[in-house]
């Protein structure tokens, strides 16, 4: 039997929450793995349809969960944020390659951004897998430090491709602070000529 209910509690960082069945006060546990073919992460207030099974302790658990009207419930603010992130990342990448072409920065600087971006993307992927399987999570502070050091391009890519941490406002605020600080530090180092000094020292 399928039920209709609303997500009244959702802990996105842990990947689970509770559903209140329509017309009742009954609450049912739901895990992120119970959602099939989802286009986005669930949030509090979402209306869903689901079936109910019992775990080993005879507690009700939602299964075969589907978001109601999933195609029309996408948050336009989230879409706008993702589009801005893509544009920002593209502009920075173009600036980075342009500076490399005219010799203002060495190849090693681009390499650092690529390596840190790859490491950050992998960290996001590991954290998402841990959230889906109730395993040990990567600290948010660790993800932010990676972004601050220069891995923020990988963070933005991970949020788009993996749909991870893209709807948590507090996380997004800190993420963009790290991006602004990293870009500011990059601009300052460029203005002071440190990149040219680095190129003369390491040779690339």
C-alpha positions, -999 to 999 in steps of 0.1 A, spaced: 0 0 0 13 35 -9 9 64 15 11 101 10 30 122 35 52 152 41 89 153 53 86 171 86 122 165 97 153 161 74 189 159 84 207 163 50 242 159 65 232 125 79 209 114 50 177 106 70 146 122 84 110 115 93 77 116 74 43 125 88 15 105 70 -12 128 57 -43 129 80 -24 113 109 2 122 135 21 90 127 58 95 119 78 72 97 116 70 94 131 76 60 166 71 47 181 87 16 186 53 1 148 48 0 145 75 -26 145 62 -62 155 82 -93 157 115 -75 166 146 -94 176 165 -62 181 159 -24 149 159 -4 141 188 20 117 195 48 82 202 35 84 180 5 53 160 -2 61 123 -11 45 90 -17 60 58 -2 54 23 11 60 12 47 81 -18 59 93 -27 94 129 -31 105 143 -57 129 130 -38 159 95 -36 143 98 1 137 81 16 105 105 26 77 96 42 44 106 25 12 102 30 -25 99 68 -18 91 92 -46 89 130 -45 55 142 -56 56 164 -88 94 161 -88 98 179 -121 79 210 -110 92 212 -75 128 221 -83 138 252 -64 144 280 -89 168 297 -64 189 266 -64 190 265 -102 200 302 -103 227 296 -77 241 267 -97 241 288 -129 260 316 -111 285 291 -98 291 278 -133 296 313 -148 319 323 -119 340 292 -123 342 297 -161 353 333 -158 380 324 -132 393 295 -154 395 319 -184 414 345 -164 437 318 -151 445 305 -186 449 340 -199 474 349 -172 493 316 -180 493 324 -217 508 359 -212 534 346 -187 520 363 -156 516 330 -137 536 298 -140 521 264 -151 526 251 -115 499 275 -102 473 261 -127 485 226 -116 479 234 -80 443 245 -87 437 213 -108 452 190 -82 434 206 -52 402 208 -73 404 170 -79 411 163 -43 382 184 -32 358 167 -57 369 133 -44 363 145 -8 328 155 -17 321 122 -34 334 102 -4 313 124 20 281 118 -1 287 81 -2 292 81 36 260 100 41 240 75 19 254 46 39 255 60 74 293 59 76 318 83 91 314 117 75 340 142 63 340 173 85 325 203 68 355 223 80 378 200 61 358 206 29 360 244 35 397 243 41 402 225 8 382 252 -9 401 280 8 434 265 -4 422 265 -40 400 235 -44 368 255 -47 365 247 -85 363 211 -76 337 219 -48 315 237 -73 318 209 -98 309 183 -71 278 203 -60 266 203 -96 274 168 -106 269 150 -73 241 173 -59 259 173 -26 258 202 -1 241 224 -27 210 231 -7 224 237 28 224 275 32 249 277 60 274 256 41 269 276 9 276 309 28 309 296 42 318 281 9 315 314 -9 334 331 18 363 307 12 360 313 -26 362 351 -21 391 348 2 410 325 -22 404 348 -51 414 378 -31 446 361 -20 453 351 -56 449 387 -68 472 400 -40 499 375 -48 496 383 -85 499 420 -78 529 416 -56 547 396 -82 551 364 -61 540 342 -89 568 354 -111 593 349 -83 579 314 -78 584 307 -116 620 319 -115 626 297 -84 610 264 -96 614 269 -133 577 262 -143 
